[in-house]
Structures are given as C-alpha cells and as structure tokens.
Amino acid sequence: MTTTTLERTTGNVLSYHDIQTFLFREARCLDDRDWDNWLAFYHDDCVFWMPAWDDFDTLTEDPLNEMSLIYYPTKAGIEDRVFRIKTDRSSATSLPEPRTSHNISNIEVLSQNEGEITLRFNWFTLNYRYNKTDQHWGTSFYTIDTTGDKPLITFKKVVLKNDTIHHVIDVYHI
C-alpha cells in the first residue's frame, strides 16, 4: 500500500483499522511535507473549512457570510495553498518550514453506508520553528467517499479549540 491507496476489506466499506490507517497517512503526509500525496487524499469537490469562534464562544456556521479561519469551497483552493507553500509565495511559510507532529485520537465512525463514511476525531499538533514549540488542538469532522478506487475526503471541518493564535495558522498546523 502507498499513501494514496488503501485496500478495502469488502466492497466500499472500510474497517475501523482501514479508517485509522487513512487518517494516520494523511497526517504523515503533512508531517513529511509530502504535499502531492497529501492533496491526493482530497476529492475535487472537497470543502475544507475551519470556522471561527464568535464573541459569544459559539462557532460560526456560514462560511460564506461569517468569519472563518480557513475556507476553501473546493480542492482548487487547497491546491493553491499548497502551491504557495511549495514555492515560498506566502508570508506564512517563510523558511525554515516548521517541523510538525500530528497526533490523532478518539476516532468515532458517526455513520457508514455503502459509499460514504462520516467521522469525528480529536487531534493535536506540535509545531517547531525558530527555536520555539507551539501546539494546536481540536476536533475534526470528515466525510469520506469510498465509491472510487481509493477513499477521498469530500468534507473536512476543523474545530480549533485553542484559537488564541500568535501567528498565522496554516493547513499543516491542524
């Protein structure tokens, strides 16, 4: 198996172990800065959204009309972000690039039917840059399409729990 393929136990249904492997591989691509393989985890129509907390400690609900920390309505936005990271065309990714360690826990399969899985899991990421270690943590919600040759993320919502951020937050922090 490679980072872009995942063998299935039967048909379009993934075992819990396969789901863990999928999530761990996506995180490993971020830690390894393996951007092309990381992008291969996403469906062309994937929504990638990290809502903001409003003044009343409530998450925003509408990325088109309310503040979001990150919002890409399709994979094209994620690809543009990766292009900027890879070509140093971003103020958020000056050299040296941060070293990260993504850790995933409490994986829950919320639903699974023929062709689609919805997940919830907790995560924390340690990030080292400029002789300083930062940490971010939260909960993610994924919808994964399992109808094709390989599973693909069609929806990713990231709830950042420690949202007092002292620098720009990027896709590799979460």
Solvent accessible surface area in square Angstrom, and as a share of the most:
residue,aa,sasa,rsa
1,M,124,0.55
2,T,81,0.47
3,T,22,0.13
4,T,36,0.21
5,T,67,0.39
6,L,11,0.05
7,E,113,0.51
8,R,56,0.20
9,T,82,0.48
10,T,95,0.55
11,G,59,0.57
12,N,40,0.21
13,V,56,0.32
14,L,3,0.01
15,S,36,0.23
16,Y,108,0.41
17,H,127,0.57
18,D,14,0.07
19,I,1,0.00
20,Q,50,0.22
21,T,20,0.12
22,F,7,0.03
23,L,0,0.00
24,F,96,0.40
25,R,37,0.13
26,E,6,0.03
27,A,10,0.08
28,R,116,0.42
29,C,1,0.01
30,L,5,0.03
31,D,44,0.23
32,D,92,0.48
33,R,92,0.34
34,D,49,0.25
35,W,19,0.07
36,D,94,0.48
37,N,49,0.25
38,W,0,0.00
39,L,22,0.11
40,A,22,0.17
41,F,6,0.03
42,Y,3,0.01
43,H,49,0.22
44,D,102,0.53
45,D,97,0.50
46,C,0,0.00
47,V,41,0.23
48,F,0,0.00
49,W,20,0.07
50,M,0,0.00
51,P,1,0.00
52,A,9,0.07
53,W,72,0.25
54,D,59,0.30
55,D,140,0.73
56,F,171,0.71
57,D,113,0.59
58,T,67,0.39
59,L,37,0.18
60,T,12,0.07
61,E,138,0.62
62,D,49,0.25
63,P,35,0.22
64,L,137,0.68
65,N,123,0.63
66,E,79,0.36
67,M,141,0.63
68,S,24,0.15
69,L,63,0.31
70,I,17,0.09
71,Y,62,0.23
72,Y,44,0.17
73,P,73,0.46
74,T,54,0.31
75,K,25,0.11
76,A,64,0.50
77,G,18,0.17
78,I,0,0.00
79,E,75,0.34
80,D,67,0.35
81,R,28,0.10
82,V,3,0.02
83,F,98,0.41
84,R,102,0.37
85,I,1,0.01
86,K,102,0.43
87,T,56,0.32
88,D,74,0.38
89,R,151,0.55
90,S,23,0.15
91,S,113,0.73
92,A,17,0.13
93,T,0,0.00
94,S,51,0.33
95,L,119,0.59
96,P,77,0.48
97,E,40,0.18
98,P,7,0.04
99,R,148,0.54
100,T,21,0.12
101,S,48,0.31
102,H,26,0.11
103,N,50,0.26
104,I,34,0.17
105,S,55,0.36
106,N,100,0.51
107,I,15,0.08
108,E,87,0.39
109,V,55,0.32
110,L,94,0.47
111,S,53,0.34
112,Q,63,0.28
113,N,88,0.45
114,E,121,0.54
115,G,7,0.07
116,E,74,0.33
117,I,0,0.00
118,T,33,0.19
119,L,1,0.01
120,R,91,0.33
121,F,8,0.03
122,N,55,0.28
123,W,17,0.06
124,F,92,0.38
125,T,0,0.00
126,L,68,0.34
127,N,7,0.04
128,Y,72,0.27
129,R,43,0.16
130,Y,134,0.51
131,N,137,0.70
132,K,117,0.50
133,T,82,0.48
134,D,31,0.16
135,Q,103,0.46
136,H,8,0.04
137,W,108,0.38
138,G,4,0.04
139,T,4,0.02
140,S,4,0.03
141,F,52,0.22
142,Y,8,0.03
143,T,21,0.12
144,I,0,0.00
145,D,33,0.17
146,T,0,0.00
147,T,87,0.50
148,G,41,0.40
149,D,143,0.74
150,K,58,0.25
151,P,4,0.03
152,L,38,0.19
153,I,0,0.00
154,T,36,0.21
155,F,67,0.28
156,K,6,0.02
157,K,46,0.20
158,V,0,0.00
159,V,6,0.04
160,L,1,0.00
161,K,94,0.40
162,N,31,0.16
163,D,59,0.30
164,T,109,0.63
165,I,48,0.25
166,H,151,0.67
167,H,71,0.32
168,V,92,0.53
169,I,20,0.10
170,D,4,0.02
171,V,2,0.01
172,Y,7,0.03
173,H,5,0.02
174,I,13,0.06
